[in-house]
Amino acid sequence: MIVIAGLFGGALGGALLARKRGGRAADMAQYAAGFGIGFALLGLFVTIFLERILAG
């Protein structure tokens, strides 16, 4: 769930950031993809860390 939340949250944040900076639709899509992938990857590491801590 953390990975999915990171993906959608990062995509939304990236698109809003590109829009704030005056980007066009392609810019917003690129920012959304980049931020979405980045935050999903971060969420994956958080999930793995929590799984190891709570399972041990």
LUMGU-193791 format. One record per atom (N, C-alpha, C): residue number from 1; residue in three letters; atom name; x, y, z. Coordinates in pm, 1 decimal, padded with zeros to 6 digits. Layout:
<atoms>
<atom pos="NUM" code="ala" site="CA" x="X" y="Y" z="Z"/>
...
</atoms>
This chain:
<atoms>
<atom pos="1" code="met" site="N" x="00081.6" y="-00119.2" z="00000.0"/>
<atom pos="1" code="met" site="CA" x="00000.0" y="00000.0" z="00000.0"/>
<atom pos="1" code="met" site="C" x="00086.0" y="00125.7" z="00000.0"/>
<atom pos="2" code="ile" site="N" x="00200.2" y="00121.1" z="00066.9"/>
<atom pos="2" code="ile" site="CA" x="00287.5" y="00237.5" z="00071.6"/>
<atom pos="2" code="ile" site="C" x="00341.5" y="00267.9" z="-00068.1"/>
<atom pos="3" code="val" site="N" x="00371.8" y="00164.3" z="-00143.7"/>
<atom pos="3" code="val" site="CA" x="00424.4" y="00183.0" z="-00279.2"/>
<atom pos="3" code="val" site="C" x="00319.6" y="00249.7" z="-00367.8"/>
<atom pos="4" code="ile" site="N" x="00196.1" y="00205.5" z="-00359.7"/>
<atom pos="4" code="ile" site="CA" x="00088.6" y="00261.4" z="-00441.6"/>
<atom pos="4" code="ile" site="C" x="00061.3" y="00405.9" z="-00400.6"/>
<atom pos="5" code="ala" site="N" x="00061.0" y="00432.1" z="-00270.7"/>
<atom pos="5" code="ala" site="CA" x="00040.3" y="00569.1" z="-00223.3"/>
<atom pos="5" code="ala" site="C" x="00153.7" y="00659.6" z="-00270.0"/>
<atom pos="6" code="gly" site="N" x="00276.5" y="00609.3" z="-00266.9"/>
<atom pos="6" code="gly" site="CA" x="00390.4" y="00686.7" z="-00315.6"/>
<atom pos="6" code="gly" site="C" x="00380.6" y="00715.0" z="-00463.6"/>
<atom pos="7" code="leu" site="N" x="00335.8" y="00616.5" z="-00540.1"/>
<atom pos="7" code="leu" site="CA" x="00320.8" y="00633.8" z="-00684.2"/>
<atom pos="7" code="leu" site="C" x="00220.5" y="00743.3" z="-00716.4"/>
<atom pos="8" code="phe" site="N" x="00100.0" y="00732.9" z="-00660.7"/>
<atom pos="8" code="phe" site="CA" x="-00003.2" y="00831.2" z="-00690.5"/>
<atom pos="8" code="phe" site="C" x="00026.7" y="00967.6" z="-00628.4"/>
<atom pos="9" code="gly" site="N" x="00078.9" y="00967.7" z="-00507.0"/>
<atom pos="9" code="gly" site="CA" x="00114.1" y="01095.2" z="-00443.2"/>
<atom pos="9" code="gly" site="C" x="00225.5" y="01166.9" z="-00517.4"/>
<atom pos="10" code="gly" site="N" x="00327.5" y="01091.8" z="-00558.3"/>
<atom pos="10" code="gly" site="CA" x="00437.4" y="01151.3" z="-00634.2"/>
<atom pos="10" code="gly" site="C" x="00392.7" y="01201.3" z="-00769.9"/>
<atom pos="11" code="ala" site="N" x="00307.2" y="01126.1" z="-00836.3"/>
<atom pos="11" code="ala" site="CA" x="00257.2" y="01168.3" z="-00966.7"/>
<atom pos="11" code="ala" site="C" x="00175.1" y="01296.5" z="-00954.6"/>
<atom pos="12" code="leu" site="N" x="00090.0" y="01302.3" z="-00854.0"/>
<atom pos="12" code="leu" site="CA" x="00010.0" y="01421.8" z="-00833.4"/>
<atom pos="12" code="leu" site="C" x="00099.0" y="01541.3" z="-00798.6"/>
<atom pos="13" code="gly" site="N" x="00192.4" y="01519.4" z="-00709.3"/>
<atom pos="13" code="gly" site="CA" x="00283.8" y="01627.4" z="-00670.7"/>
<atom pos="13" code="gly" site="C" x="00368.8" y="01675.4" z="-00787.5"/>
<atom pos="14" code="gly" site="N" x="00417.4" y="01582.9" z="-00868.1"/>
<atom pos="14" code="gly" site="CA" x="00497.6" y="01620.0" z="-00983.9"/>
<atom pos="14" code="gly" site="C" x="00418.9" y="01698.8" z="-01086.1"/>
<atom pos="15" code="ala" site="N" x="00296.3" y="01657.3" z="-01112.1"/>
<atom pos="15" code="ala" site="CA" x="00213.4" y="01729.4" z="-01207.8"/>
<atom pos="15" code="ala" site="C" x="00180.6" y="01869.2" z="-01157.6"/>
<atom pos="16" code="leu" site="N" x="00151.2" y="01880.9" z="-01030.1"/>
<atom pos="16" code="leu" site="CA" x="00121.7" y="02012.9" z="-00974.6"/>
<atom pos="16" code="leu" site="C" x="00244.8" y="02103.6" z="-00976.1"/>
<atom pos="17" code="leu" site="N" x="00361.0" y="02047.7" z="-00951.5"/>
<atom pos="17" code="leu" site="CA" x="00484.0" y="02125.7" z="-00955.8"/>
<atom pos="17" code="leu" site="C" x="00512.0" y="02176.6" z="-01096.8"/>
<atom pos="18" code="ala" site="N" x="00494.6" y="02090.3" z="-01195.4"/>
<atom pos="18" code="ala" site="CA" x="00515.4" y="02131.9" z="-01334.3"/>
<atom pos="18" code="ala" site="C" x="00414.9" y="02239.1" z="-01374.2"/>
<atom pos="19" code="arg" site="N" x="00292.1" y="02224.2" z="-01329.2"/>
<atom pos="19" code="arg" site="CA" x="00189.4" y="02324.5" z="-01360.6"/>
<atom pos="19" code="arg" site="C" x="00223.1" y="02458.4" z="-01295.9"/>
<atom pos="20" code="lys" site="N" x="00272.4" y="02453.2" z="-01171.7"/>
<atom pos="20" code="lys" site="CA" x="00310.5" y="02574.9" z="-01100.1"/>
<atom pos="20" code="lys" site="C" x="00424.5" y="02646.8" z="-01171.8"/>
<atom pos="21" code="arg" site="N" x="00514.2" y="02570.5" z="-01232.4"/>
<atom pos="21" code="arg" site="CA" x="00627.1" y="02628.8" z="-01304.0"/>
<atom pos="21" code="arg" site="C" x="00592.7" y="02668.1" z="-01447.2"/>
<atom pos="22" code="gly" site="N" x="00465.9" y="02655.9" z="-01484.4"/>
<atom pos="22" code="gly" site="CA" x="00421.8" y="02698.5" z="-01615.9"/>
<atom pos="22" code="gly" site="C" x="00442.4" y="02596.1" z="-01725.6"/>
<atom pos="23" code="gly" site="N" x="00447.0" y="02469.5" z="-01690.3"/>
<atom pos="23" code="gly" site="CA" x="00469.3" y="02364.6" z="-01788.4"/>
<atom pos="23" code="gly" site="C" x="00344.9" y="02329.7" z="-01867.7"/>
<atom pos="24" code="arg" site="N" x="00367.5" y="02276.9" z="-01984.4"/>
<atom pos="24" code="arg" site="CA" x="00257.7" y="02229.7" z="-02069.3"/>
<atom pos="24" code="arg" site="C" x="00219.8" y="02087.7" z="-02028.1"/>
<atom pos="25" code="ala" site="N" x="00125.8" y="02029.3" z="-02101.2"/>
<atom pos="25" code="ala" site="CA" x="00076.0" y="01895.8" z="-02066.2"/>
<atom pos="25" code="ala" site="C" x="00187.0" y="01791.0" z="-02070.5"/>
<atom pos="26" code="ala" site="N" x="00275.1" y="01799.9" z="-02168.6"/>
<atom pos="26" code="ala" site="CA" x="00384.7" y="01702.6" z="-02177.7"/>
<atom pos="26" code="ala" site="C" x="00481.0" y="01717.1" z="-02060.0"/>
<atom pos="27" code="asp" site="N" x="00504.8" y="01840.8" z="-02017.6"/>
<atom pos="27" code="asp" site="CA" x="00590.7" y="01864.0" z="-01901.2"/>
<atom pos="27" code="asp" site="C" x="00528.3" y="01806.0" z="-01775.2"/>
<atom pos="28" code="met" site="N" x="00397.2" y="01827.6" z="-01760.8"/>
<atom pos="28" code="met" site="CA" x="00327.5" y="01774.3" z="-01643.4"/>
<atom pos="28" code="met" site="C" x="00330.9" y="01621.7" z="-01643.1"/>
<atom pos="29" code="ala" site="N" x="00316.6" y="01560.9" z="-01760.4"/>
<atom pos="29" code="ala" site="CA" x="00321.6" y="01414.7" z="-01769.1"/>
<atom pos="29" code="ala" site="C" x="00460.4" y="01362.6" z="-01734.2"/>
<atom pos="30" code="gln" site="N" x="00564.1" y="01432.4" z="-01781.6"/>
<atom pos="30" code="gln" site="CA" x="00700.8" y="01387.8" z="-01752.8"/>
<atom pos="30" code="gln" site="C" x="00733.2" y="01402.4" z="-01604.3"/>
<atom pos="31" code="tyr" site="N" x="00695.6" y="01513.7" z="-01544.8"/>
<atom pos="31" code="tyr" site="CA" x="00717.5" y="01532.8" z="-01401.7"/>
<atom pos="31" code="tyr" site="C" x="00638.8" y="01429.0" z="-01321.8"/>
<atom pos="32" code="ala" site="N" x="00513.9" y="01404.4" z="-01361.9"/>
<atom pos="32" code="ala" site="CA" x="00431.3" y="01306.9" z="-01291.1"/>
<atom pos="32" code="ala" site="C" x="00494.0" y="01168.3" z="-01297.2"/>
<atom pos="33" code="ala" site="N" x="00544.8" y="01130.9" z="-01414.4"/>
<atom pos="33" code="ala" site="CA" x="00608.3" y="00998.7" z="-01427.0"/>
<atom pos="33" code="ala" site="C" x="00734.5" y="00990.7" z="-01342.6"/>
<atom pos="34" code="gly" site="N" x="00817.0" y="01092.0" z="-01349.5"/>
<atom pos="34" code="gly" site="CA" x="00942.3" y="01091.4" z="-01273.7"/>
<atom pos="34" code="gly" site="C" x="00920.8" y="01088.6" z="-01123.8"/>
<atom pos="35" code="phe" site="N" x="00835.3" y="01177.0" z="-01076.4"/>
<atom pos="35" code="phe" site="CA" x="00808.3" y="01181.8" z="-00933.2"/>
<atom pos="35" code="phe" site="C" x="00735.5" y="01055.8" z="-00887.6"/>
<atom pos="36" code="gly" site="N" x="00644.2" y="01005.6" z="-00969.7"/>
<atom pos="36" code="gly" site="CA" x="00571.1" y="00883.8" z="-00934.5"/>
<atom pos="36" code="gly" site="C" x="00665.1" y="00765.3" z="-00918.6"/>
<atom pos="37" code="ile" site="N" x="00757.0" y="00748.1" z="-01012.3"/>
<atom pos="37" code="ile" site="CA" x="00853.1" y="00638.0" z="-01004.1"/>
<atom pos="37" code="ile" site="C" x="00944.0" y="00655.6" z="-00883.5"/>
<atom pos="38" code="gly" site="N" x="00989.9" y="00777.2" z="-00862.8"/>
<atom pos="38" code="gly" site="CA" x="01079.4" y="00803.3" z="-00749.8"/>
<atom pos="38" code="gly" site="C" x="01014.7" y="00775.5" z="-00615.5"/>
<atom pos="39" code="phe" site="N" x="00893.3" y="00824.1" z="-00597.5"/>
<atom pos="39" code="phe" site="CA" x="00825.6" y="00803.8" z="-00470.4"/>
<atom pos="39" code="phe" site="C" x="00780.3" y="00659.0" z="-00452.8"/>
<atom pos="40" code="ala" site="N" x="00747.4" y="00590.3" z="-00561.1"/>
<atom pos="40" code="ala" site="CA" x="00713.8" y="00448.4" z="-00551.7"/>
<atom pos="40" code="ala" site="C" x="00835.4" y="00367.7" z="-00508.1"/>
<atom pos="41" code="leu" site="N" x="00951.1" y="00402.9" z="-00561.1"/>
<atom pos="41" code="leu" site="CA" x="01075.1" y="00334.7" z="-00521.9"/>
<atom pos="41" code="leu" site="C" x="01107.4" y="00361.5" z="-00375.8"/>
<atom pos="42" code="leu" site="N" x="01089.3" y="00484.9" z="-00334.1"/>
<atom pos="42" code="leu" site="CA" x="01109.5" y="00518.0" z="-00192.7"/>
<atom pos="42" code="leu" site="C" x="01011.7" y="00439.9" z="-00104.5"/>
<atom pos="43" code="gly" site="N" x="00886.6" y="00429.9" z="-00147.9"/>
<atom pos="43" code="gly" site="CA" x="00787.5" y="00352.2" z="-00073.6"/>
<atom pos="43" code="gly" site="C" x="00822.1" y="00205.1" z="-00066.6"/>
<atom pos="44" code="leu" site="N" x="00883.9" y="00153.6" z="-00173.0"/>
<atom pos="44" code="leu" site="CA" x="00927.3" y="00013.9" z="-00172.5"/>
<atom pos="44" code="leu" site="C" x="01033.1" y="-00008.8" z="-00065.6"/>
<atom pos="45" code="phe" site="N" x="01130.3" y="00082.2" z="-00057.0"/>
<atom pos="45" code="phe" site="CA" x="01234.2" y="00068.5" z="00045.1"/>
<atom pos="45" code="phe" site="C" x="01176.7" y="00081.7" z="00185.7"/>
<atom pos="46" code="val" site="N" x="01082.2" y="00171.5" z="00203.8"/>
<atom pos="46" code="val" site="CA" x="01017.3" y="00186.7" z="00335.0"/>
<atom pos="46" code="val" site="C" x="00941.3" y="00059.5" z="00370.6"/>
<atom pos="47" code="thr" site="N" x="00872.0" y="00001.1" z="00273.7"/>
<atom pos="47" code="thr" site="CA" x="00796.9" y="-00122.1" z="00297.3"/>
<atom pos="47" code="thr" site="C" x="00890.6" y="-00236.1" z="00336.4"/>
<atom pos="48" code="ile" site="N" x="01001.6" y="-00250.6" z="00265.8"/>
<atom pos="48" code="ile" site="CA" x="01098.2" y="-00355.7" z="00297.5"/>
<atom pos="48" code="ile" site="C" x="01155.7" y="-00334.5" z="00436.1"/>
<atom pos="49" code="phe" site="N" x="01190.0" y="-00209.1" z="00468.4"/>
<atom pos="49" code="phe" site="CA" x="01245.6" y="-00177.7" z="00600.5"/>
<atom pos="49" code="phe" site="C" x="01145.5" y="-00212.2" z="00711.3"/>
<atom pos="50" code="leu" site="N" x="01020.1" y="-00169.5" z="00693.8"/>
<atom pos="50" code="leu" site="CA" x="00919.6" y="-00198.2" z="00795.8"/>
<atom pos="50" code="leu" site="C" x="00893.0" y="-00347.9" z="00809.0"/>
<atom pos="51" code="glu" site="N" x="00893.0" y="-00418.6" z="00697.5"/>
<atom pos="51" code="glu" site="CA" x="00871.0" y="-00562.2" z="00702.8"/>
<atom pos="51" code="glu" site="C" x="00981.1" y="-00633.7" z="00780.2"/>
<atom pos="52" code="arg" site="N" x="01103.3" y="-00590.1" z="00760.4"/>
<atom pos="52" code="arg" site="CA" x="01214.9" y="-00651.9" z="00832.1"/>
<atom pos="52" code="arg" site="C" x="01212.6" y="-00618.0" z="00981.1"/>
<atom pos="53" code="ile" site="N" x="01175.9" y="-00495.8" z="01013.7"/>
<atom pos="53" code="ile" site="CA" x="01171.0" y="-00454.3" z="01153.3"/>
<atom pos="53" code="ile" site="C" x="01056.1" y="-00524.4" z="01227.2"/>
<atom pos="54" code="leu" site="N" x="00938.3" y="-00528.0" z="01165.9"/>
<atom pos="54" code="leu" site="CA" x="00820.9" y="-00583.3" z="01233.7"/>
<atom pos="54" code="leu" site="C" x="00821.1" y="-00735.7" z="01236.2"/>
<atom pos="55" code="ala" site="N" x="00887.4" y="-00799.4" z="01139.9"/>
<atom pos="55" code="ala" site="CA" x="00888.2" y="-00945.1" z="01134.9"/>
<atom pos="55" code="ala" site="C" x="00994.9" y="-01003.7" z="01227.0"/>
<atom pos="56" code="gly" site="N" x="01093.4" y="-00924.8" z="01260.2"/>
<atom pos="56" code="gly" site="CA" x="01206.2" y="-00975.7" z="01337.3"/>
<atom pos="56" code="gly" site="C" x="01180.1" y="-00979.5" z="01481.3"/>
</atoms>
